[in-house]
């Protein structure tokens, strides 16, 4: 196994009080502080102590009233939260999930430019299209747009946002008190964009962000998602269950970059990884068993039924997934790649409905690793060196304990093997990830193709 010249990248993925669906019930979770700013300050400082590239916040635009009794529910707005956390951190990247389906490009451009300014260039935007009708209802819509249509809308959304970020040239500010000149008007441009879904006049009322653009991150793994990431994304989060599948995904996405004039280093692939770890294998598996048994059977059935759009409550919970389910991938208007992953997992591993439910809810379809600290490092090293990834989005099953354990026991081993930084070498998130700062695209766009050419 050959060693790569570069170091791997790490994101600290924060989700409720832990990524395990029932982790909030564990006595080690801080669920009581889930809406407390001090909880997130603690997590951010821990991630920065571990030299993580970034802290990543998910966002859901709904709460299921049927699930609120038995599932952790509700989230603080990620951009508001990260703005506060920027004042207690110095180097940690700050990444927020914001939907292109239920927002306006001008607002998103302004908020991320502001976060990038406030944090001195540490902002990242996780671009999602949302997934459920319930989100549409919250925004006064009759239903959620169809899957491929959402990506068409998202492309235009990102194009508008990046044009707004480019509406000020880097040296537009003059700030000459004596001459009375604040900015050079020739370097502040109107956008005048009129598309099928979005339009804006511009310019933005915030100068060009320190990073040029906040880092553009994408989380879809469907074919439409991969194509979108190849065109616009600089980091892609993905769910992969095996080394072979991860390598195939990595090769496929990277091979798409050339058609957009991009090199392979311009996009970092970081699959989700939820570690249940301890000093010994026995202790790690004990912790895993304890967590899995916290998942109530009725919750497992309800969640799987929702994902597959098929009522499984009438089937034996210890029996296999029925073969006669109408194509759930085609029926899904949400996370198509994740639904396919669940179906493949069920049939390949011959899992019962309960086993499938508990396996999925252990890490929401992402890879769950159970073992010692050393075994986890060996696993991460193999995936990295065999080009299955450029790093990992770490998803602690319980927070804050899971993140602290990873920083205290795994990070030092990664550093010892030369796989991860001992100190930050830069300040911005782009510097952490080894990404170039984009040039202003105002004069670099190919208007005929309608896309940015400097990526």
N, C-alpha and C positions, 0 to 999 in steps of 0.2 A: 504494500500500500504506500504509494508515493505521497510525500508531504507537500501541500500547497504552499506557495510563497507568502500569501496574504493570511491575515488572521480572520477568524469567523466573527460574525456580528450577532448581537443579542438584543432582543426587545423584551421588556417586562410588561406582559399583557395583564392588565388589571380588569377584573370582571366580578362585580358584586363583592362578596367576601371570600371569593375563591372560585375557580373554574369548575370544580366538581359540583354537579347539580345539587347535591345534598350537603355540600361542604359547609353551608351556613349553619347546619344543625350540629356540626362538630364542636366540641368544647374549645378547640384551639382557634376557632374563627373569631373575628371581631365584628360579627354581624350587627351588634348593637351600635357600632360606629360607622355604619355604611353610608350615612349621610352627614358625617362629621368631617370637616376639613382637616382636622388633626390626624385622622386615619390616613388620608391621602398624602399629607406631608410626610408621615412616617414611611410610607411606601416609596415615595419619591426619593427621600434621602437614603433609604436602603439601596434602591436601584443605582443611585449615583455613587454610593460607596462601592458597589460592585462593578462600577465602570460600564454599565449597560449603555448601548448606543441610545436607547430611547425607552420611555415609558409610553405605553400604548393604551388608550382608553376606548372601549367599545361604546356603542350607543344604540339603543332601541327606542323607537318612537311610539311605544304602546305599553300597556299593561293588560294582561289577560285576567279578567275578573274571575274566571273559572280556576285559574292557577294561583292566584295571589295568596290563598290560604296556605298552600303547601310548597310554594317555590319562592325563592328570593325574587323580588320584583321592584322596579323603579330605579332610576339612575339620575344622578346630577348631570346637568348639561356639561359635556366634556370641554368645550372651549372656555366656558366660564371657569371651570375647575382648573384647567391647565394655566390660565392666566394668573390665578392665585399661586399655583405651584412654581411658576417661573420666578417668583420673588424669593423662594427658599432654596432654589437649586442654581448651579452655575454652569454646568456642562451637559446635563442630561437632556437628550432630545425629548420633545413634548408632542405627542401625536394624538390627534383627535379624529374620531369617526364622524363624518357629516354626509348626509344623504343628498344626492343630486336630484332625487325625485320630489322631495318636499322642502326645498329651499330655493332661494333666488340667487343667481350668480353674483350680483353686486354685493349682497350681504355676506356671502361666503368669502368672496375676494377680500372684502374689507376686514372681516373678523380674523382671517388667517394672516393677512398683512400686519394687522395690529399685534397678534400673538407673536409673530416673527420679530417685530420691532421690540416688544416688551421683553422678550427672552434673548435678545441679541443674536437671533438667527438659529433658533432651535426648534422651529415648528415643523410639523409634518401633517399632511391631510390624508386620512384613510378614506378613499372615495368609494362609497357604496351606493347601490340603487334601491335599498330597502327590499322587503320581501313579502309583506302581508297586506291583505285588504284592510285589516284593522288599523293599519297606519294611514291608509288613504282616508278612512272615515274620520280620523282625528284631524285631518287637514281639509275637511269639507269636500272630499272627492267621493265619487260613486264607487270606485274600485281601483285596485292597484294595476298599473299598466303592465302589459304583457312583457315577458322576460327579454326578448330581443329588442323590443321597442324601448325598454328602459335603458339599454346600452346605447342605442342610437341617441336618445335624449341626453345621456351622460356625456357622450363625446362632445356634443354641442355645448353642454354646460361647462365642461373643462376648458374648451376652446375660449369661451367667453371670459371665464375667470382668469386664464393666463393672459389674455389680451388686456384685461384690466390691470393686472400686476405690471404689465409692460407699458402702461399708459404714461408712466413717468420714467424718463431715462435716469440712469444711475447718478448722473451729475446735474440733475435738473435744479436742485436747490443751490441758490447763490448766497443768500443770507448776508447781503451787503447792507449793513445798517446805514452807512454814510451815504451811499448812492440811492438808498431806498428801494433796493431790488431784492425781493424774497426768492423768486424762482425765475428761471428762463422759460418764457412761454412757448418758445420753439421746441422745448424738450418735454412739454406736457401735452399729450395728444388725446384727442377725442377718439373713442373706439368705433362708434357708429356701426354697431353690429346688429344685423337683422337676420335671424335664422328662422328655421321652421318652428322651434320650440321656445327660443329665448331671444331677447333683444336688449340692447343697452346703449346708452349714449356715451357715458363716461366723460372725462377720465375718472379714475378712482380718486377718492378724497384722502388717500394715504399714499405717501411716496413708495417707490419700489422697495420691496422687503429686503433685508440684509442678505438673504440667501438667493435673491433674484426671484425664485419661487420657493415657498415651503416644499419640503420633499413630498412628492406625489406617490401615494401608496394605494394599492388595490388588493382586494381580498377575494375576488371571485376566481374559481378554478374551472368553470365551464368553458367551452370553446369560445363563446362570446367574451367571457371574462379574460381569457388568455390573450385574445386579440386586442382587447382594450388595454391590458397591461403592457403588451408589446409596443403599442403606440404611445402611451402616455406614462405608464407606471415606472417608478424608480425603485420601488420595493413591492414585492408581491407576497402576501400571506396566503398560505395554502394548507389544506389538510391532506396528509399522505400517511398511509398505514404501513407501508413497507419500503425497504431500500430500493427494490426493483421499480416500484411504481414512482417513487420520488425521483429516481434517476431519469426515468422516461419523461416525467413532467418537466424536469429541469431542462433536459435537452430540447424538448418540444417548444417550450416558451422562449428559450434563448435563441433557437433557430429562427424565430419570427422577427427578431430585432432588426435584422439586416434590411428587410423590406421598408423599414422606416428610417433607414440611414443611421442606425444606432449600433454601438459596439456592445459586446457581451458584458462588460463591466458596468454598463449604465443602468442595469437592473439587478437588484439583489433579491434572491429567492429565499424566504425564511418561513419554513413550515412551522406549524404550531406543535409544541411539545409540552406535555403535562407530566412532570416528574413526581412520582411517589417514591421517596428515597430515604435511606437510613444508613447507618454504619454497617449493618449486616443485612443479608438477603432475607433472613427470617423476620427481622423487624420491619423491613420494607413491605413484605407480603402481609404481615399482620396489620399494618397501617392501611394497606389497600383493602383488605377484607372488611376492616372496620368502616371505611368510607362507603364501600359498595352496599353494605347492609343498611346504611342510612337511607338508601333510595327506596321509597315506598313502592310496592308492586303496582298499585293503581296509578301512581304518577308515571312510572315507566311505560305502562300501556297507553296512557293518555298522550304522552309526548310522542311516542312512536306513531300512534294513530294520526296525530296532527301532521307529522312530517310526511307520512305516506298518503295522507288524504283518504284514509280508509279506516273504518271502525273495527278495531281488533278486540274489543271488550267481550265479544261473543265467542272468542276462541280460547282454548285452554292456555293459560299463561305459561305452563311448562312445556307446551307443544311448539312445533316449528312455525315459522312464519308461513302463512298459507300461500300456495302457489298461484291462486286465482286472483291475486290483487291486480286490478287494472293498472297498466303501465304508470307507476307513480312518478317517474321522471318526466314523462310527457304531461302528466296531470299537474305537476308542480309549477307554480308561477313564482316560486321563491328561489331557494338554494338548490338548483338542479344538480350540481356536481356533488353536493353533500348527500342528497337523497340517493343518488346512484351509489355512492360510497357505502351507505347504510345497507342497501339491498345486496350489494356484492359481499359485504361482510357477513350478512345473515346466511346466505346460501353457501358461501365458501367454507365458513367455519361451523355450519350446521347448528346455529344458535337457536335456542328457544326464544319466544317473544320476550320473556323476562330477562334472559341473558343479553339479548340484543339491546333492550332498553337500558339495562344497567351499564353495558359496555359503552354505549353512546353517551349516556349521561355522566359517565366518569370524566369525560373531557370534551363533550359536545361534538364528537366525531373526529377530534384530533387524536394524535398518537399519545397514548398513555404509557409511560415507561415506569416499570417497577424494578427496583434493584438498589445496589449500593452506589455511593458517590463515585467510586472508581469505575464501576460498570457503566454508569451514565456518561462519564467523560469518554470512555472507550467507544460507546455508541455514537456520541456526537462527533468524535474524531473520524470515525469510519464514514459517516454520512457526508461530512465536510470534504474529506480527502478523496472520496469517490464521486464527487460532484453530484450529490443528490440535493445539495443546498449550499447557500452562502452563509448560513447562520440559522438561528432558531428564534422563534417567538415563544418565550418561556411562559407557561400558563400554570402557575401554582394552584394546586387543588384547594388549598386553604390559605387565606390571607389574614394577617401578615406572616404567619409562621413559615409557610412554604417558600416565600421569597427570601426570608432571612436565612433559612436553611441552605438554599441554593447559593446565596452570596457567601455564607460562612464556610461552606464545605466543598462546593463544586467549582466556584470561580478560582480559588487558589490552585486547584489541580489543573484547570484549563491553562492558567498562567504558567504553571511549572512546565507544561508540555509545549509552551510557545504558541498556543492556539488562540490566546486572547490577551488583550492589552493589560498592562499593569497600571498605566496612567493614560489619561486622555492626552492626545497630542494636539487636538484642535479645540475649538469652542462650538462651532456650528454643527448641526446634525449632518449636513452634507460632508463636512470634514470627517466626522466619525465614520460615516458609511463609505467614504472614498468616492463620493459623487462630485462631478463638476458643477460649478455654479453656472446656470444657464445665462447666455448672453441675452440682452434685450431683443425680443423677437419682433418688435414693431416693424423693422425694415428687413427682417429675415424670413417673413412668411411667404409661402407660395400660395397666392390667393386662388389660383386655379384648383389646387388640391385641398385648400382650406385646412391646412395643418401647419404646425410649427416645424421648421426644418432644422433647428439647432439642437434637437435631442440626439 
